[in-house]
Amino acid sequence: MLFNDYPFLLVFLPAAILIYRIADPHPSWRIPVLVLLSFAFYSYWNPPFILLLALSIGVNWLAALAYARMKRSSIITLAIVANLAVLGVFKYTNFITANIGLLIHQPLPRFDITLPLGISFFTFHHIMYLVDLRRGKAPSYPLDRYALYIAFFPQALAGPLARWSEVMSQFGRKVYSPGWHRQFCLGICFIAMGLFEKTFLADRIGRIIDPIYAQAAQGPLTNGDAWLALSFSFQILFDFSGYSDIAIGLGLLFGVKLPFNFNAPMRATNIQDFWQRWHITLMNFLRDYAFQPMVNARIRWLPRRLFAVQYFGALLLTMVLCGLWHGASWTFVLWGAIHGCALVVCSLWRRYGPRLPALIGWALTVTLVIVTGVLFRAGTVEAAWNILGSLDVAPRLEKGRHLGPLFIVPLVAFLLPASQDIIALLTRKPRPWLAAVLGVGILILLIELGEQHAYEFAYYKF
């Protein structure tokens, strides 16, 4: 059940809205009903994994409860280690064993482990709450409210990474109160915008480049298609920003405002600006729970005058962790390391170098993002090199059907503001024509979804 398929849009979502509408007048029903709906949504993928999700919620809630009573930091530390260990077993076991096999020059067996959908996201939600609880920033919550924080179905599988402080107080509020029509309209606008980004922008690019990356996994490209593969960064942008917009819209339908996750990143004029606009909630998490602790840690053998070494080392390591979080492959580690080095260079340049014109900064940033996007998508270093090493072959322009998406989609990324800004502008005041346009647009989207095979959202794999 995907956000962009009929079972969700025409069955689960209408049923969930109707069920919650019945529960809304009863305050004690609201959170339990949303928890049950979220568990039902999650169980659609692989029913046994609902036990993992429930166990994860129960163990972490009990750890938080024990810490609130005994105030022992070791409880939180043990819970965080357990969360990371579970994530490591499911996500990194084969990566670790494969590299051990390379070191000992003997291949080790590969384990048949199915990655639970959304495990990275709900693990990070646990960590955010537990760390803030130990810092004295977070209070204790009842089990049902904590369960909804972890399992809330609009963002359980692929974010946005909502902090407890952003959403906990919103759970259980009455939705159908005066003014609910506007919030409902905003929610539908975000869902329609997200479906448009996914269906008409991301998937259009995906159908072009998927065969190219499959060919690159077999060997070098000799037909000029390597240039088309560079458009992956635009696919992943609209794929994930589309998901995030749908999640935000769904949250509004149930009275919860989720944080924005993208802010027109392809308009950034330097790499620091880019990472403040791309996957905003993940970067905020890494900043507050990885980078800042490393920067603030006092390393006894490092003189204070060499603090810059610690700062830039923490910056580089944070981006390496960002890459490793995205997937168990050296391509992700290399991708993160390159972006970490770019952030270090950018920081030093902004301190000591001359000021670059915005256009040059933008061109350098976009080039870096597009080229390194090949590493992100390729799967192996060899496949990435098969693409990047084939860029000396001139692109073929006879594939006219490719020119439209490959021209329009980047243009949208470069020129238009963030989707939330577009929606805010359109809904700033009542516009009767907007309802008609929205209705027609949703009908076109549903027809398009019926005619095409539904593409899974890329971040479901993380």
C-alpha positions in Angstrom: 0.0 0.0 0.0 1.8 3.1 -1.3 0.7 6.7 -0.9 0.5 6.8 -4.7 -1.7 3.7 -5.4 -5.4 3.0 -5.4 -5.6 0.8 -2.3 -4.3 3.7 -0.2 -6.0 6.6 -1.9 -9.4 5.1 -2.6 -9.8 2.6 0.3 -7.5 3.1 3.3 -7.5 6.9 3.4 -11.3 7.4 3.0 -11.9 4.7 5.6 -9.4 6.2 8.0 -11.0 9.7 7.6 -14.4 8.2 8.3 -13.3 6.2 11.3 -11.5 9.2 12.8 -14.5 11.4 12.1 -16.6 9.0 14.3 -13.9 9.1 17.0 -13.3 12.8 17.0 -16.1 13.8 19.3 -14.7 11.4 21.9 -11.4 12.7 23.4 -10.4 9.4 24.8 -10.8 7.6 21.4 -8.7 9.9 19.3 -5.2 8.8 20.0 -6.0 5.0 20.3 -7.9 5.1 17.0 -4.9 6.8 15.2 -2.5 4.2 16.8 -4.7 1.4 15.5 -5.0 2.9 12.0 -1.2 3.4 11.9 -0.6 -0.2 12.9 -3.0 -1.4 10.3 -1.2 0.7 7.6 2.2 -0.6 8.7 1.1 -4.2 8.9 0.0 -4.2 5.2 3.6 -4.5 4.1 4.7 -7.4 6.2 2.4 -8.4 9.1 5.2 -10.0 11.2 7.1 -6.7 11.3 4.2 -5.1 13.3 5.5 -7.2 16.2 9.0 -5.5 15.8 7.4 -2.1 15.8 5.2 -2.8 18.8 8.2 -4.3 20.7 10.3 -1.4 19.8 7.7 1.0 21.1 7.1 -1.0 24.3 10.8 -1.4 25.2 11.7 2.2 24.6 8.7 3.5 26.5 9.6 1.3 29.5 13.1 2.5 29.3 11.9 6.1 29.4 9.6 5.3 32.3 12.4 3.6 34.2 14.7 6.6 33.6 12.0 9.0 34.8 11.8 7.1 38.1 15.5 6.3 38.8 17.3 9.1 36.9 20.1 6.7 35.8 21.7 7.8 32.5 22.8 4.2 31.9 19.2 3.3 31.2 19.0 5.7 28.3 22.5 4.7 27.0 21.5 1.1 27.0 18.2 1.8 25.2 20.0 3.8 22.5 22.6 1.1 22.0 19.8 -1.5 21.7 18.0 0.6 19.1 21.2 1.1 17.1 22.0 -2.6 17.4 18.6 -3.7 16.0 19.1 -1.2 13.2 22.6 -2.6 12.6 21.4 -6.2 12.5 18.7 -5.6 9.9 20.5 -3.0 7.8 24.2 -3.6 8.0 24.8 -7.3 8.8 25.6 -8.3 5.2 27.6 -5.1 4.6 29.8 -5.9 7.6 30.2 -9.6 6.8 31.1 -8.9 3.2 33.8 -6.5 4.2 35.2 -8.9 6.8 35.3 -11.5 4.0 37.4 -9.1 1.9 39.8 -8.6 4.8 40.3 -12.3 5.5 40.2 -13.2 1.8 37.4 -15.6 2.3 33.8 -14.9 1.3 31.4 -15.2 4.2 27.8 -16.4 3.8 25.1 -13.8 3.0 22.2 -13.7 5.4 18.6 -13.5 4.0 17.5 -10.5 6.1 14.4 -8.4 5.1 14.8 -4.8 6.0 11.7 -3.6 7.9 10.2 -0.5 6.2 10.9 2.7 8.0 13.2 1.2 10.6 15.8 4.0 10.2 13.1 6.6 10.8 11.4 5.2 13.8 14.8 4.3 15.3 15.8 8.0 15.0 12.5 9.1 16.6 13.2 6.9 19.6 16.7 8.4 19.9 15.6 12.0 19.7 13.1 11.5 22.5 15.4 9.5 24.7 18.3 11.9 24.4 16.1 14.9 25.1 14.6 13.0 28.1 18.1 12.5 29.5 18.9 16.2 28.8 15.9 17.2 30.9 14.0 18.7 27.9 11.4 16.0 27.3 8.7 14.9 29.8 7.2 11.4 30.2 4.2 10.5 28.1 1.5 7.8 28.3 2.1 4.7 26.2 -0.6 5.5 23.6 0.8 9.0 22.9 4.3 7.7 22.6 3.2 4.9 20.3 1.5 7.4 18.0 4.7 9.5 18.0 6.6 6.5 16.7 4.0 4.9 14.4 1.9 7.8 13.1 1.3 6.5 9.6 1.9 9.6 7.4 5.5 9.8 8.5 6.3 6.4 10.0 8.0 4.9 6.9 10.0 7.8 5.4 9.6 10.9 7.6 9.7 13.8 8.0 11.7 13.2 11.2 9.3 15.1 13.5 10.7 15.8 17.0 8.5 15.0 20.0 8.3 18.7 20.8 6.8 19.4 17.4 4.0 16.9 17.4 3.2 15.4 20.8 1.1 18.3 21.9 -0.9 18.1 18.7 -2.0 14.4 19.2 -5.5 14.1 20.5 -6.7 17.5 19.5 -10.2 17.9 18.1 -10.0 18.1 14.3 -13.6 18.9 13.4 -13.8 22.2 15.1 -14.5 25.7 13.5 -12.0 26.3 10.7 -11.4 22.6 10.0 -12.5 23.1 6.4 -9.4 25.3 5.7 -7.1 22.8 7.3 -8.7 20.0 5.3 -8.3 22.0 2.1 -4.6 22.6 2.9 -4.1 19.0 3.5 -5.6 18.0 0.1 -3.5 20.7 -1.6 -0.3 19.2 -0.1 -1.4 15.6 -1.1 -2.2 16.7 -4.6 1.1 18.6 -4.9 3.1 15.6 -3.6 1.3 13.2 -6.0 2.1 15.6 -8.9 5.8 15.8 -7.9 6.0 12.0 -7.6 3.9 11.0 -10.7 4.6 13.7 -13.2 8.2 14.7 -12.3 10.1 12.0 -10.4 8.6 8.9 -12.1 9.0 10.5 -15.5 12.8 10.7 -14.9 12.8 7.3 -13.3 11.4 5.6 -16.4 14.2 7.1 -18.4 17.2 6.4 -16.2 16.4 3.1 -14.5 17.4 1.1 -17.6 20.6 3.1 -17.9 21.6 2.3 -14.3 20.8 -1.3 -14.9 23.0 -1.3 -18.0 25.8 0.5 -16.0 25.8 -2.4 -13.5 26.8 -4.7 -16.3 29.5 -2.6 -17.9 30.5 0.8 -19.4 28.0 2.8 -21.4 29.0 3.5 -25.0 25.8 5.0 -26.4 25.9 8.5 -24.8 23.2 7.6 -22.2 25.5 8.3 -19.3 24.5 12.0 -19.6 20.9 11.1 -19.0 21.8 9.3 -15.8 22.9 12.6 -14.3 19.3 13.5 -13.9 18.9 11.2 -10.9 19.3 14.0 -8.4 16.1 15.6 -9.8 14.3 12.3 -9.5 15.2 11.8 -5.9 14.4 15.4 -5.1 10.8 15.2 -6.4 10.4 11.6 -5.2 11.2 12.5 -1.6 9.8 16.0 -1.5 6.6 14.5 -3.0 6.4 11.9 -0.3 7.1 14.6 2.4 4.3 16.8 1.0 1.9 13.9 1.0 2.8 13.1 4.6 2.3 16.8 5.6 -1.1 16.8 3.9 -2.1 13.5 5.5 -1.1 14.9 8.9 -3.3 18.0 8.4 -6.3 15.7 7.7 -5.8 14.3 11.2 -5.0 17.5 12.9 -1.2 17.2 13.0 1.2 19.7 11.4 4.4 17.9 10.4 7.6 19.9 9.7 8.6 20.9 6.2 11.4 18.8 4.7 12.5 20.7 1.6 13.0 24.3 0.7 13.9 24.5 -3.1 17.4 23.0 -2.5 18.4 23.3 -6.2 18.3 27.0 -5.8 21.1 27.0 -3.2 24.1 29.1 -3.9 26.6 27.0 -1.8 26.8 23.5 -0.4 26.0 24.7 3.1 22.9 26.4 1.9 22.0 23.2 0.0 22.1 21.1 3.1 20.0 23.6 5.0 17.3 23.1 2.3 17.5 19.4 1.6 15.9 16.8 3.9 15.8 19.4 6.6 14.6 17.2 9.4 17.4 14.7 8.9 20.0 17.4 8.8 18.6 19.0 12.0 18.8 15.6 13.6 22.4 15.0 12.6 23.3 18.5 13.7 21.8 18.3 17.2 22.4 14.6 18.0 25.7 13.8 16.1 27.6 16.9 15.1 27.2 19.1 18.1 28.0 16.4 20.7 31.2 15.7 18.7 32.1 19.4 18.6 31.3 20.0 22.2 33.2 16.9 23.5 36.4 17.8 25.2 39.3 15.8 23.7 42.0 15.9 26.4 45.0 15.4 24.0 43.8 18.0 21.6 44.9 21.6 22.4 42.1 24.2 22.3 43.9 26.1 19.6 43.3 23.1 17.3 39.5 23.3 17.9 39.1 23.9 14.1 40.5 20.3 13.6 37.8 18.9 15.9 35.1 21.0 14.2 35.9 20.1 10.7 36.6 16.5 11.7 33.1 16.3 13.3 31.6 17.9 10.2 33.2 15.3 7.9 32.3 12.4 10.2 28.7 13.6 10.4 28.3 13.5 6.6 30.0 10.1 6.5 27.4 8.9 9.0 24.7 10.6 6.9 25.9 8.6 3.9 26.0 5.3 5.8 22.5 5.9 7.2 21.2 6.1 3.7 22.5 2.6 2.8 24.9 -0.2 3.6 27.2 0.4 0.7 30.6 2.1 0.1 28.9 4.3 -2.5 26.9 5.9 0.3 30.0 6.3 2.5 31.9 7.9 -0.4 29.0 10.1 -1.2 28.8 11.3 2.4 32.6 11.8 2.5 32.6 13.9 -0.6 29.8 16.1 0.7 31.6 16.4 4.0 34.8 17.5 2.3 32.8 20.0 0.3 31.2 21.4 3.4 34.7 21.8 5.0 36.0 23.6 1.8 33.0 25.8 1.7 33.3 26.8 5.3 37.0 27.6 4.9 36.3 29.5 1.7 33.6 31.6 3.3 36.1 32.6 6.0 39.2 33.2 4.1 38.4 33.2 0.3 37.0 36.0 -1.9 33.3 36.2 -2.2 32.0 34.3 -5.2 29.2 35.6 -7.4 25.9 33.8 -6.5 25.6 32.4 -10.0 29.0 30.7 -9.8 28.3 29.4 -6.3 25.0 28.0 -7.6 26.6 26.3 -10.6 29.3 24.7 -8.5 26.7 23.5 -6.0 24.4 22.0 -8.6 27.3 20.3 -10.4 28.5 18.7 -7.2 25.0 17.5 -6.3 24.3 16.1 -9.8 27.6 14.3 -10.2 27.6 12.8 -6.7 24.0 11.7 -7.2 25.3 9.0 -9.5 27.2 7.5 -6.6 24.0 7.6 -4.5 22.0 5.8 -7.2 24.5 3.4 -8.8 24.7 0.8 -6.1 28.4 0.0 -6.6 31.5 2.1 -7.2 32.1 0.1 -10.4 28.6 1.0 -11.8 29.1 4.7 -10.8 32.4 4.7 -12.6 30.8 3.1 -15.7 28.6 6.1 -15.9 31.0 8.9 -14.9 33.7 7.4 -17.1 31.4 7.3 -20.1 30.6 11.0 -20.1 33.2 11.5 -22.8 30.7 10.1 -25.3 28.4 12.7 -26.7 24.7 12.4 -25.7 22.2 11.2 -28.3 19.4 13.7 -28.9 17.3 11.6 -31.2 15.3 10.3 -28.2 12.8 13.1 -28.5 10.5 11.6 -25.9 13.2 12.1 -23.3 13.8 15.7 -24.0 10.6 17.0 -22.4 11.1 15.5 -18.9 14.8 16.1 -18.9 14.2 19.8 -19.7 11.1 20.5 -17.7 11.9 18.7 -14.4 15.2 20.5 -13.8 13.6 23.8 -14.8 11.0 23.3 -12.1 13.7 22.5 -9.6 15.7 25.6 -10.5 13.0 28.2 -10.9 10.1 27.4 -8.7 10.0 28.1 -4.9 9.3 25.4 -2.4 5.9 23.6 -2.6 4.8 25.0 0.8 5.4 28.5 -0.5 3.4 27.8 -3.6 0.5 26.4 -1.6 0.7 29.3 0.9 0.5 31.8 -2.0 -2.5 30.0 -3.6 -4.4 29.6 -0.4 -3.7 33.0 1.2 -7.2 34.0 0.6 -10.4 32.2 -0.6 -10.2 31.4 -4.3 -13.3 29.6 -5.6 -11.5 28.7 -8.8 -8.8 26.9 -6.9 -11.3 24.2 -5.7 -12.3 23.5 -9.3 -8.7 23.3 -10.4 -7.8 21.1 -7.5 -10.7 18.8 -8.3 -9.7 18.5 -11.9 -6.1 18.0 -11.0 -6.9 15.2 -8.6 -9.0 13.5 -11.2 -6.1 13.7 -13.7 -3.7 12.3 -11.1 -5.9 9.4 -10.3 -6.3 8.6 -14.0 -2.5 8.8 -14.5 -1.9 6.5 -11.4 -4.3 4.0 -12.9 -2.5 3.9 -16.2 1.0 3.6 -14.9 2.7 1.1 -12.6 3.1 2.7 -9.2 6.7 3.4 -8.4 7.7 2.8 -4.8 9.0 5.8 -3.0 12.8 5.8 -2.9 13.1 6.4 0.8 11.0 3.4 1.8 14.3 1.5 1.4 15.9 3.5 4.3 
